[in-house]
Structures are given as structure tokens and as C-alpha cells.
């Protein structure tokens, strides 16, 4: 008789523990389906889908030919028009070709 009441008590407690564990598992599964939380909102004007950051722009020295012409260009003021690249053109490479039109 004592043994039956003990097993009855144990069966009720195991049912309660089983219900609790099922509830915890359900909450865990539902919580993991929501995806990662986004805490930082984009603050810049760049699109949020930008895959790679843009490198910083650095000033480089002029080509050696232009450096040799510099004394001559001090007294001469040619009109220079940039034909390529176009204004607001975005580059994927770090090396570009430049086309200029020079007039007296």
C-alpha cells in the first residue's frame, strides 16, 4: 500500500516535470526561430546592403612626366577637361585609366 502511494506520487511529479520541460523546449524553439536581433541601425547614408567598405582615398604623387613638366607649366595655363572617368562614377578596381583633353 505504501509502495503504491509512493509510485503514484512519483508518477504525478514526473508528469509535472515533463510538462515543464516540454514548455521550456517549446519556448526555446520558438525563440530560436526569430533570427538574430539587430541592435545597431544604419546611421550613414550608404545603403545597408553594401558588401564591402570603401577604402579611404589617398593622394598620390603625380606621374614623373608631369613632375618634369611642372617648371614649364608654372607660366603656362592650359585648359584641361577630364573625358574619362565620368562625374560620380563608382570604381570597383584600385587602378583606373584617365583620359584628358588639353587645350591652349
Jmol script that loads the backbone (N, CA, C; Angstrom):
load data "model"
ATOM      1  N   UNK A   1       0.823  -1.184   0.000  1.00  0.00           N
ATOM      2  CA  UNK A   1       0.000   0.000   0.000  1.00  0.00           C
ATOM      3  C   UNK A   1       0.873   1.257   0.000  1.00  0.00           C
ATOM      4  N   UNK A   2       1.904   1.268   0.816  1.00  0.00           N
ATOM      5  CA  UNK A   2       2.812   2.398   0.880  1.00  0.00           C
ATOM      6  C   UNK A   2       3.558   2.532  -0.442  1.00  0.00           C
ATOM      7  N   UNK A   3       3.904   1.404  -1.024  1.00  0.00           N
ATOM      8  CA  UNK A   3       4.616   1.395  -2.287  1.00  0.00           C
ATOM      9  C   UNK A   3       3.751   1.956  -3.406  1.00  0.00           C
ATOM     10  N   UNK A   4       2.469   1.628  -3.422  1.00  0.00           N
ATOM     11  CA  UNK A   4       1.562   2.173  -4.440  1.00  0.00           C
ATOM     12  C   UNK A   4       1.420   3.685  -4.311  1.00  0.00           C
ATOM     13  N   UNK A   5       1.320   4.203  -3.110  1.00  0.00           N
ATOM     14  CA  UNK A   5       1.186   5.646  -2.947  1.00  0.00           C
ATOM     15  C   UNK A   5       2.479   6.363  -3.337  1.00  0.00           C
ATOM     16  N   UNK A   6       3.615   5.728  -3.080  1.00  0.00           N
ATOM     17  CA  UNK A   6       4.887   6.329  -3.469  1.00  0.00           C
ATOM     18  C   UNK A   6       5.004   6.411  -4.985  1.00  0.00           C
ATOM     19  N   UNK A   7       4.665   5.322  -5.674  1.00  0.00           N
ATOM     20  CA  UNK A   7       4.730   5.326  -7.136  1.00  0.00           C
ATOM     21  C   UNK A   7       3.705   6.282  -7.746  1.00  0.00           C
ATOM     22  N   UNK A   8       2.565   6.418  -7.129  1.00  0.00           N
ATOM     23  CA  UNK A   8       1.553   7.376  -7.595  1.00  0.00           C
ATOM     24  C   UNK A   8       2.058   8.807  -7.465  1.00  0.00           C
ATOM     25  N   UNK A   9       2.674   9.084  -6.331  1.00  0.00           N
ATOM     26  CA  UNK A   9       3.246  10.420  -6.114  1.00  0.00           C
ATOM     27  C   UNK A   9       4.363  10.688  -7.133  1.00  0.00           C
ATOM     28  N   UNK A  10       5.237   9.706  -7.344  1.00  0.00           N
ATOM     29  CA  UNK A  10       6.346   9.844  -8.286  1.00  0.00           C
ATOM     30  C   UNK A  10       5.830  10.049  -9.711  1.00  0.00           C
ATOM     31  N   UNK A  11       4.787   9.348 -10.095  1.00  0.00           N
ATOM     32  CA  UNK A  11       4.207   9.477 -11.431  1.00  0.00           C
ATOM     33  C   UNK A  11       3.645  10.887 -11.638  1.00  0.00           C
ATOM     34  N   UNK A  12       2.966  11.458 -10.612  1.00  0.00           N
ATOM     35  CA  UNK A  12       2.438  12.817 -10.730  1.00  0.00           C
ATOM     36  C   UNK A  12       3.572  13.834 -10.870  1.00  0.00           C
ATOM     37  N   UNK A  13       4.630  13.678 -10.086  1.00  0.00           N
ATOM     38  CA  UNK A  13       5.756  14.612 -10.164  1.00  0.00           C
ATOM     39  C   UNK A  13       6.464  14.521 -11.506  1.00  0.00           C
ATOM     40  N   UNK A  14       6.610  13.307 -12.039  1.00  0.00           N
ATOM     41  CA  UNK A  14       7.250  13.148 -13.344  1.00  0.00           C
ATOM     42  C   UNK A  14       6.401  13.775 -14.448  1.00  0.00           C
ATOM     43  N   UNK A  15       5.091  13.683 -14.332  1.00  0.00           N
ATOM     44  CA  UNK A  15       4.216  14.342 -15.310  1.00  0.00           C
ATOM     45  C   UNK A  15       4.398  15.856 -15.247  1.00  0.00           C
ATOM     46  N   UNK A  16       4.456  16.407 -14.029  1.00  0.00           N
ATOM     47  CA  UNK A  16       4.653  17.855 -13.879  1.00  0.00           C
ATOM     48  C   UNK A  16       6.011  18.290 -14.443  1.00  0.00           C
ATOM     49  N   UNK A  17       7.062  17.513 -14.157  1.00  0.00           N
ATOM     50  CA  UNK A  17       8.393  17.836 -14.671  1.00  0.00           C
ATOM     51  C   UNK A  17       8.403  17.717 -16.197  1.00  0.00           C
ATOM     52  N   UNK A  18       7.738  16.698 -16.730  1.00  0.00           N
ATOM     53  CA  UNK A  18       7.656  16.519 -18.187  1.00  0.00           C
ATOM     54  C   UNK A  18       6.945  17.681 -18.860  1.00  0.00           C
ATOM     55  N   UNK A  19       5.861  18.165 -18.263  1.00  0.00           N
ATOM     56  CA  UNK A  19       5.147  19.315 -18.813  1.00  0.00           C
ATOM     57  C   UNK A  19       6.032  20.563 -18.793  1.00  0.00           C
ATOM     58  N   UNK A  20       6.756  20.740 -17.699  1.00  0.00           N
ATOM     59  CA  UNK A  20       7.638  21.896 -17.584  1.00  0.00           C
ATOM     60  C   UNK A  20       8.760  21.839 -18.641  1.00  0.00           C
ATOM     61  N   UNK A  21       9.375  20.671 -18.807  1.00  0.00           N
ATOM     62  CA  UNK A  21      10.438  20.531 -19.793  1.00  0.00           C
ATOM     63  C   UNK A  21       9.910  20.717 -21.222  1.00  0.00           C
ATOM     64  N   UNK A  22       8.702  20.250 -21.495  1.00  0.00           N
ATOM     65  CA  UNK A  22       8.104  20.442 -22.819  1.00  0.00           C
ATOM     66  C   UNK A  22       7.857  21.926 -23.070  1.00  0.00           C
ATOM     67  N   UNK A  23       7.401  22.666 -22.057  1.00  0.00           N
ATOM     68  CA  UNK A  23       7.174  24.095 -22.186  1.00  0.00           C
ATOM     69  C   UNK A  23       8.482  24.840 -22.434  1.00  0.00           C
ATOM     70  N   UNK A  24       9.539  24.470 -21.708  1.00  0.00           N
ATOM     71  CA  UNK A  24      10.849  25.104 -21.904  1.00  0.00           C
ATOM     72  C   UNK A  24      11.364  24.825 -23.317  1.00  0.00           C
ATOM     73  N   UNK A  25      11.231  23.596 -23.785  1.00  0.00           N
ATOM     74  CA  UNK A  25      11.681  23.241 -25.126  1.00  0.00           C
ATOM     75  C   UNK A  25      10.897  24.009 -26.183  1.00  0.00           C
ATOM     76  N   UNK A  26       9.604  24.162 -25.996  1.00  0.00           N
ATOM     77  CA  UNK A  26       8.775  24.902 -26.942  1.00  0.00           C
ATOM     78  C   UNK A  26       9.194  26.375 -26.989  1.00  0.00           C
ATOM     79  N   UNK A  27       9.418  26.971 -25.828  1.00  0.00           N
ATOM     80  CA  UNK A  27       9.862  28.360 -25.789  1.00  0.00           C
ATOM     81  C   UNK A  27      11.235  28.525 -26.439  1.00  0.00           C
ATOM     82  N   UNK A  28      12.116  27.568 -26.234  1.00  0.00           N
ATOM     83  CA  UNK A  28      13.444  27.621 -26.836  1.00  0.00           C
ATOM     84  C   UNK A  28      13.349  27.549 -28.359  1.00  0.00           C
ATOM     85  N   UNK A  29      12.532  26.654 -28.874  1.00  0.00           N
ATOM     86  CA  UNK A  29      12.379  26.508 -30.327  1.00  0.00           C
ATOM     87  C   UNK A  29      11.751  27.760 -30.919  1.00  0.00           C
ATOM     88  N   UNK A  30      10.719  28.291 -30.294  1.00  0.00           N
ATOM     89  CA  UNK A  30      10.079  29.498 -30.819  1.00  0.00           C
ATOM     90  C   UNK A  30      11.006  30.701 -30.755  1.00  0.00           C
ATOM     91  N   UNK A  31      11.811  30.780 -29.721  1.00  0.00           N
ATOM     92  CA  UNK A  31      12.753  31.894 -29.604  1.00  0.00           C
ATOM     93  C   UNK A  31      13.875  31.813 -30.620  1.00  0.00           C
ATOM     94  N   UNK A  32      14.300  30.607 -30.971  1.00  0.00           N
ATOM     95  CA  UNK A  32      15.396  30.475 -31.931  1.00  0.00           C
ATOM     96  C   UNK A  32      14.934  30.700 -33.361  1.00  0.00           C
ATOM     97  N   UNK A  33      13.658  30.652 -33.638  1.00  0.00           N
ATOM     98  CA  UNK A  33      13.149  30.873 -34.997  1.00  0.00           C
ATOM     99  C   UNK A  33      13.062  32.345 -35.349  1.00  0.00           C
ATOM    100  N   UNK A  34      13.200  33.219 -34.397  1.00  0.00           N
ATOM    101  CA  UNK A  34      13.029  34.645 -34.670  1.00  0.00           C
ATOM    102  C   UNK A  34      14.237  35.247 -35.361  1.00  0.00           C
ATOM    103  N   UNK A  35      15.383  34.583 -35.420  1.00  0.00           N
ATOM    104  CA  UNK A  35      16.577  35.104 -36.083  1.00  0.00           C
ATOM    105  C   UNK A  35      17.356  35.993 -35.143  1.00  0.00           C
ATOM    106  N   UNK A  36      18.512  36.470 -35.617  1.00  0.00           N
ATOM    107  CA  UNK A  36      19.341  37.304 -34.757  1.00  0.00           C
ATOM    108  C   UNK A  36      18.721  38.681 -34.556  1.00  0.00           C
ATOM    109  N   UNK A  37      18.885  39.191 -33.380  1.00  0.00           N
ATOM    110  CA  UNK A  37      18.365  40.518 -33.073  1.00  0.00           C
ATOM    111  C   UNK A  37      19.292  41.565 -33.652  1.00  0.00           C
ATOM    112  N   UNK A  38      18.734  42.620 -34.237  1.00  0.00           N
ATOM    113  CA  UNK A  38      19.535  43.700 -34.771  1.00  0.00           C
ATOM    114  C   UNK A  38      19.479  44.862 -33.793  1.00  0.00           C
ATOM    115  N   UNK A  39      20.634  45.132 -33.192  1.00  0.00           N
ATOM    116  CA  UNK A  39      20.675  46.205 -32.209  1.00  0.00           C
ATOM    117  C   UNK A  39      21.159  47.498 -32.816  1.00  0.00           C
ATOM    118  N   UNK A  40      21.979  47.425 -33.876  1.00  0.00           N
ATOM    119  CA  UNK A  40      22.509  48.633 -34.494  1.00  0.00           C
ATOM    120  C   UNK A  40      21.709  48.968 -35.738  1.00  0.00           C
ATOM    121  N   UNK A  41      21.229  50.187 -35.810  1.00  0.00           N
ATOM    122  CA  UNK A  41      20.555  50.621 -37.020  1.00  0.00           C
ATOM    123  C   UNK A  41      21.544  51.399 -37.858  1.00  0.00           C
ATOM    124  N   UNK A  42      21.440  51.313 -39.201  1.00  0.00           N
ATOM    125  CA  UNK A  42      22.398  52.049 -40.027  1.00  0.00           C
ATOM    126  C   UNK A  42      22.259  53.544 -39.809  1.00  0.00           C
ATOM    127  N   UNK A  43      23.396  54.215 -39.589  1.00  0.00           N
ATOM    128  CA  UNK A  43      23.368  55.644 -39.319  1.00  0.00           C
ATOM    129  C   UNK A  43      23.904  56.454 -40.477  1.00  0.00           C
ATOM    130  N   UNK A  44      24.513  55.789 -41.468  1.00  0.00           N
ATOM    131  CA  UNK A  44      25.075  56.532 -42.582  1.00  0.00           C
ATOM    132  C   UNK A  44      24.082  56.569 -43.735  1.00  0.00           C
ATOM    133  N   UNK A  45      24.447  57.343 -44.760  1.00  0.00           N
ATOM    134  CA  UNK A  45      23.601  57.451 -45.938  1.00  0.00           C
ATOM    135  C   UNK A  45      23.837  56.328 -46.935  1.00  0.00           C
ATOM    136  N   UNK A  46      24.787  55.441 -46.639  1.00  0.00           N
ATOM    137  CA  UNK A  46      25.087  54.343 -47.535  1.00  0.00           C
ATOM    138  C   UNK A  46      23.980  53.299 -47.444  1.00  0.00           C
ATOM    139  N   UNK A  47      23.757  52.571 -48.542  1.00  0.00           N
ATOM    140  CA  UNK A  47      22.752  51.505 -48.492  1.00  0.00           C
ATOM    141  C   UNK A  47      23.184  50.408 -47.538  1.00  0.00           C
ATOM    142  N   UNK A  48      22.202  49.799 -46.896  1.00  0.00           N
ATOM    143  CA  UNK A  48      22.524  48.801 -45.888  1.00  0.00           C
ATOM    144  C   UNK A  48      23.057  47.519 -46.507  1.00  0.00           C
ATOM    145  N   UNK A  49      22.895  47.310 -47.803  1.00  0.00           N
ATOM    146  CA  UNK A  49      23.352  46.099 -48.456  1.00  0.00           C
ATOM    147  C   UNK A  49      24.778  46.187 -48.960  1.00  0.00           C
ATOM    148  N   UNK A  50      25.533  47.190 -48.560  1.00  0.00           N
ATOM    149  CA  UNK A  50      26.905  47.328 -49.020  1.00  0.00           C
ATOM    150  C   UNK A  50      27.718  46.152 -48.495  1.00  0.00           C
ATOM    151  N   UNK A  51      28.325  45.400 -49.418  1.00  0.00           N
ATOM    152  CA  UNK A  51      29.046  44.194 -49.034  1.00  0.00           C
ATOM    153  C   UNK A  51      30.440  44.505 -48.516  1.00  0.00           C
ATOM    154  N   UNK A  52      31.122  45.448 -49.132  1.00  0.00           N
ATOM    155  CA  UNK A  52      32.474  45.750 -48.705  1.00  0.00           C
ATOM    156  C   UNK A  52      32.603  47.234 -48.430  1.00  0.00           C
ATOM    157  N   UNK A  53      33.336  47.591 -47.396  1.00  0.00           N
ATOM    158  CA  UNK A  53      33.527  49.014 -47.116  1.00  0.00           C
ATOM    159  C   UNK A  53      34.439  49.636 -48.170  1.00  0.00           C
ATOM    160  N   UNK A  54      34.229  50.892 -48.447  1.00  0.00           N
ATOM    161  CA  UNK A  54      35.056  51.604 -49.411  1.00  0.00           C
ATOM    162  C   UNK A  54      36.388  51.971 -48.761  1.00  0.00           C
ATOM    163  N   UNK A  55      37.479  51.797 -49.512  1.00  0.00           N
ATOM    164  CA  UNK A  55      38.773  52.193 -48.939  1.00  0.00           C
ATOM    165  C   UNK A  55      38.885  53.706 -48.892  1.00  0.00           C
ATOM    166  N   UNK A  56      39.708  54.180 -47.991  1.00  0.00           N
ATOM    167  CA  UNK A  56      39.894  55.618 -47.888  1.00  0.00           C
ATOM    168  C   UNK A  56      40.694  56.114 -49.089  1.00  0.00           C
ATOM    169  N   UNK A  57      40.424  57.328 -49.509  1.00  0.00           N
ATOM    170  CA  UNK A  57      41.104  57.910 -50.664  1.00  0.00           C
ATOM    171  C   UNK A  57      42.422  58.504 -50.197  1.00  0.00           C
ATOM    172  N   UNK A  58      43.469  58.215 -50.940  1.00  0.00           N
ATOM    173  CA  UNK A  58      44.791  58.715 -50.596  1.00  0.00           C
ATOM    174  C   UNK A  58      45.331  59.514 -51.771  1.00  0.00           C
ATOM    175  N   UNK A  59      46.007  60.598 -51.468  1.00  0.00           N
ATOM    176  CA  UNK A  59      46.624  61.407 -52.508  1.00  0.00           C
ATOM    177  C   UNK A  59      47.957  60.778 -52.889  1.00  0.00           C
ATOM    178  N   UNK A  60      48.197  60.668 -54.187  1.00  0.00           N
ATOM    179  CA  UNK A  60      49.449  60.109 -54.675  1.00  0.00           C
ATOM    180  C   UNK A  60      50.208  61.183 -55.441  1.00  0.00           C
ATOM    181  N   UNK A  61      51.481  60.961 -55.622  1.00  0.00           N
ATOM    182  CA  UNK A  61      52.288  61.914 -56.368  1.00  0.00           C
ATOM    183  C   UNK A  61      51.943  61.840 -57.846  1.00  0.00           C
ATOM    184  N   UNK A  62      52.073  62.969 -58.551  1.00  0.00           N
ATOM    185  CA  UNK A  62      51.815  62.949 -59.987  1.00  0.00           C
ATOM    186  C   UNK A  62      52.845  62.077 -60.703  1.00  0.00           C
ATOM    187  N   UNK A  63      52.496  61.592 -61.884  1.00  0.00           N
ATOM    188  CA  UNK A  63      53.470  60.796 -62.649  1.00  0.00           C
ATOM    189  C   UNK A  63      54.742  61.604 -62.909  1.00  0.00           C
ATOM    190  N   UNK A  64      55.812  60.890 -63.157  1.00  0.00           N
ATOM    191  CA  UNK A  64      57.120  61.548 -63.319  1.00  0.00           C
ATOM    192  C   UNK A  64      57.133  62.518 -64.502  1.00  0.00           C
ATOM    193  N   UNK A  65      56.395  62.216 -65.572  1.00  0.00           N
ATOM    194  CA  UNK A  65      56.344  63.121 -66.716  1.00  0.00           C
ATOM    195  C   UNK A  65      55.763  64.475 -66.314  1.00  0.00           C
ATOM    196  N   UNK A  66      54.695  64.463 -65.547  1.00  0.00           N
ATOM    197  CA  UNK A  66      54.100  65.727 -65.094  1.00  0.00           C
ATOM    198  C   UNK A  66      55.013  66.455 -64.117  1.00  0.00           C
ATOM    199  N   UNK A  67      55.753  65.716 -63.324  1.00  0.00           N
ATOM    200  CA  UNK A  67      56.695  66.370 -62.409  1.00  0.00           C
ATOM    201  C   UNK A  67      57.803  67.077 -63.186  1.00  0.00           C
ATOM    202  N   UNK A  68      58.229  66.492 -64.298  1.00  0.00           N
ATOM    203  CA  UNK A  68      59.267  67.128 -65.110  1.00  0.00           C
ATOM    204  C   UNK A  68      58.719  68.349 -65.845  1.00  0.00           C
ATOM    205  N   UNK A  69      57.421  68.355 -66.162  1.00  0.00           N
ATOM    206  CA  UNK A  69      56.812  69.488 -66.863  1.00  0.00           C
ATOM    207  C   UNK A  69      56.407  70.620 -65.917  1.00  0.00           C
ATOM    208  N   UNK A  70      56.474  70.378 -64.630  1.00  0.00           N
ATOM    209  CA  UNK A  70      55.990  71.370 -63.662  1.00  0.00           C
ATOM    210  C   UNK A  70      56.637  72.749 -63.810  1.00  0.00           C
ATOM    211  N   UNK A  71      57.937  72.885 -63.990  1.00  0.00           N
ATOM    212  CA  UNK A  71      58.507  74.232 -64.164  1.00  0.00           C
ATOM    213  C   UNK A  71      57.948  74.936 -65.405  1.00  0.00           C
ATOM    214  N   UNK A  72      57.708  74.214 -66.475  1.00  0.00           N
ATOM    215  CA  UNK A  72      57.166  74.798 -67.702  1.00  0.00           C
ATOM    216  C   UNK A  72      55.706  75.214 -67.509  1.00  0.00           C
ATOM    217  N   UNK A  73      54.954  74.414 -66.710  1.00  0.00           N
ATOM    218  CA  UNK A  73      53.528  74.683 -66.508  1.00  0.00           C
ATOM    219  C   UNK A  73      53.273  75.849 -65.554  1.00  0.00           C
ATOM    220  N   UNK A  74      54.291  76.289 -64.832  1.00  0.00           N
ATOM    221  CA  UNK A  74      54.088  77.411 -63.912  1.00  0.00           C
ATOM    222  C   UNK A  74      53.705  78.686 -64.661  1.00  0.00           C
ATOM    223  N   UNK A  75      54.246  78.902 -65.862  1.00  0.00           N
ATOM    224  CA  UNK A  75      53.951  80.106 -66.654  1.00  0.00           C
ATOM    225  C   UNK A  75      52.896  79.852 -67.724  1.00  0.00           C
ATOM    226  N   UNK A  76      52.441  78.651 -67.850  1.00  0.00           N
ATOM    227  CA  UNK A  76      51.502  78.275 -68.891  1.00  0.00           C
ATOM    228  C   UNK A  76      50.244  77.738 -68.227  1.00  0.00           C
ATOM    229  N   UNK A  77      49.070  78.124 -68.699  1.00  0.00           N
ATOM    230  CA  UNK A  77      47.815  77.701 -68.080  1.00  0.00           C
ATOM    231  C   UNK A  77      46.911  77.032 -69.115  1.00  0.00           C
ATOM    232  N   UNK A  78      47.155  75.784 -69.427  1.00  0.00           N
ATOM    233  CA  UNK A  78      46.295  75.096 -70.395  1.00  0.00           C
ATOM    234  C   UNK A  78      44.929  74.789 -69.772  1.00  0.00           C
ATOM    235  N   UNK A  79      43.931  74.644 -70.630  1.00  0.00           N
ATOM    236  CA  UNK A  79      42.591  74.240 -70.195  1.00  0.00           C
ATOM    237  C   UNK A  79      42.521  72.717 -70.274  1.00  0.00           C
ATOM    238  N   UNK A  80      42.166  72.095 -69.171  1.00  0.00           N
ATOM    239  CA  UNK A  80      42.136  70.632 -69.108  1.00  0.00           C
ATOM    240  C   UNK A  80      40.714  70.179 -68.833  1.00  0.00           C
ATOM    241  N   UNK A  81      40.258  69.227 -69.654  1.00  0.00           N
ATOM    242  CA  UNK A  81      38.933  68.645 -69.463  1.00  0.00           C
ATOM    243  C   UNK A  81      39.110  67.145 -69.261  1.00  0.00           C
ATOM    244  N   UNK A  82      38.445  66.606 -68.255  1.00  0.00           N
ATOM    245  CA  UNK A  82      38.520  65.165 -67.975  1.00  0.00           C
ATOM    246  C   UNK A  82      37.421  64.478 -68.776  1.00  0.00           C
ATOM    247  N   UNK A  83      37.822  63.624 -69.731  1.00  0.00           N
ATOM    248  CA  UNK A  83      36.848  62.885 -70.543  1.00  0.00           C
ATOM    249  C   UNK A  83      36.445  61.563 -69.888  1.00  0.00           C
ATOM    250  N   UNK A  84      37.373  60.958 -69.211  1.00  0.00           N
ATOM    251  CA  UNK A  84      37.089  59.694 -68.521  1.00  0.00           C
ATOM    252  C   UNK A  84      37.927  59.675 -67.252  1.00  0.00           C
ATOM    253  N   UNK A  85      37.407  59.415 -66.138  1.00  0.00           N
ATOM    254  CA  UNK A  85      36.093  58.899 -65.784  1.00  0.00           C
ATOM    255  C   UNK A  85      35.039  59.995 -65.754  1.00  0.00           C
ATOM    256  N   UNK A  86      33.813  59.569 -65.866  1.00  0.00           N
ATOM    257  CA  UNK A  86      32.674  60.496 -65.816  1.00  0.00           C
ATOM    258  C   UNK A  86      32.419  60.919 -64.375  1.00  0.00           C
ATOM    259  N   UNK A  87      31.779  62.075 -64.183  1.00  0.00           N
ATOM    260  CA  UNK A  87      31.460  62.513 -62.812  1.00  0.00           C
ATOM    261  C   UNK A  87      30.584  61.487 -62.083  1.00  0.00           C
ATOM    262  N   UNK A  88      30.832  61.317 -60.817  1.00  0.00           N
ATOM    263  CA  UNK A  88      30.085  60.416 -59.920  1.00  0.00           C
ATOM    264  C   UNK A  88      30.199  58.947 -60.307  1.00  0.00           C
ATOM    265  N   UNK A  89      31.204  58.595 -61.095  1.00  0.00           N
ATOM    266  CA  UNK A  89      31.391  57.203 -61.472  1.00  0.00           C
ATOM    267  C   UNK A  89      32.003  56.447 -60.301  1.00  0.00           C
ATOM    268  N   UNK A  90      31.503  55.251 -60.039  1.00  0.00           N
ATOM    269  CA  UNK A  90      31.993  54.423 -58.939  1.00  0.00           C
ATOM    270  C   UNK A  90      32.908  53.356 -59.525  1.00  0.00           C
ATOM    271  N   UNK A  91      34.056  53.145 -58.881  1.00  0.00           N
ATOM    272  CA  UNK A  91      35.051  52.205 -59.377  1.00  0.00           C
ATOM    273  C   UNK A  91      35.120  50.979 -58.500  1.00  0.00           C
ATOM    274  N   UNK A  92      35.293  49.832 -59.132  1.00  0.00           N
ATOM    275  CA  UNK A  92      35.469  48.577 -58.409  1.00  0.00           C
ATOM    276  C   UNK A  92      36.956  48.246 -58.252  1.00  0.00           C
ATOM    277  N   UNK A  93      37.793  48.773 -59.150  1.00  0.00           N
ATOM    278  CA  UNK A  93      39.235  48.485 -59.125  1.00  0.00           C
ATOM    279  C   UNK A  93      39.995  49.614 -58.454  1.00  0.00           C
ATOM    280  N   UNK A  94      41.230  49.324 -58.099  1.00  0.00           N
ATOM    281  CA  UNK A  94      42.070  50.353 -57.492  1.00  0.00           C
ATOM    282  C   UNK A  94      42.912  51.073 -58.526  1.00  0.00           C
ATOM    283  N   UNK A  95      42.939  50.588 -59.761  1.00  0.00           N
ATOM    284  CA  UNK A  95      43.675  51.226 -60.852  1.00  0.00           C
ATOM    285  C   UNK A  95      42.684  51.606 -61.945  1.00  0.00           C
ATOM    286  N   UNK A  96      42.772  52.865 -62.410  1.00  0.00           N
ATOM    287  CA  UNK A  96      41.865  53.314 -63.471  1.00  0.00           C
ATOM    288  C   UNK A  96      42.659  54.029 -64.551  1.00  0.00           C
ATOM    289  N   UNK A  97      42.088  54.115 -65.757  1.00  0.00           N
ATOM    290  CA  UNK A  97      42.652  54.876 -66.853  1.00  0.00           C
ATOM    291  C   UNK A  97      41.949  56.219 -66.901  1.00  0.00           C
ATOM    292  N   UNK A  98      42.736  57.270 -67.129  1.00  0.00           N
ATOM    293  CA  UNK A  98      42.189  58.631 -67.175  1.00  0.00           C
ATOM    294  C   UNK A  98      42.449  59.188 -68.579  1.00  0.00           C
ATOM    295  N   UNK A  99      41.417  59.790 -69.185  1.00  0.00           N
ATOM    296  CA  UNK A  99      41.571  60.456 -70.479  1.00  0.00           C
ATOM    297  C   UNK A  99      41.317  61.943 -70.295  1.00  0.00           C
ATOM    298  N   UNK A 100      42.265  62.737 -70.761  1.00  0.00           N
ATOM    299  CA  UNK A 100      42.174  64.199 -70.629  1.00  0.00           C
ATOM    300  C   UNK A 100      42.169  64.830 -72.015  1.00  0.00           C
ATOM    301  N   UNK A 101      41.522  65.974 -72.103  1.00  0.00           N
ATOM    302  CA  UNK A 101      41.591  66.802 -73.307  1.00  0.00           C
ATOM    303  C   UNK A 101      42.225  68.128 -72.886  1.00  0.00           C
ATOM    304  N   UNK A 102      43.332  68.458 -73.520  1.00  0.00           N
ATOM    305  CA  UNK A 102      44.085  69.657 -73.153  1.00  0.00           C
ATOM    306  C   UNK A 102      44.036  70.641 -74.305  1.00  0.00           C
ATOM    307  N   UNK A 103      43.721  71.917 -73.992  1.00  0.00           N
ATOM    308  CA  UNK A 103      43.696  72.991 -74.993  1.00  0.00           C
ATOM    309  C   UNK A 103      44.561  74.141 -74.498  1.00  0.00           C
ATOM    310  N   UNK A 104      45.151  74.854 -75.509  1.00  0.00           N
ATOM    311  CA  UNK A 104      45.963  76.034 -75.157  1.00  0.00           C
ATOM    312  C   UNK A 104      45.106  77.142 -74.616  1.00  0.00           C
TER     313      UNK A 104
END
end "model"
wireframe off; spacefill off
backbone 0.3
color backbone group
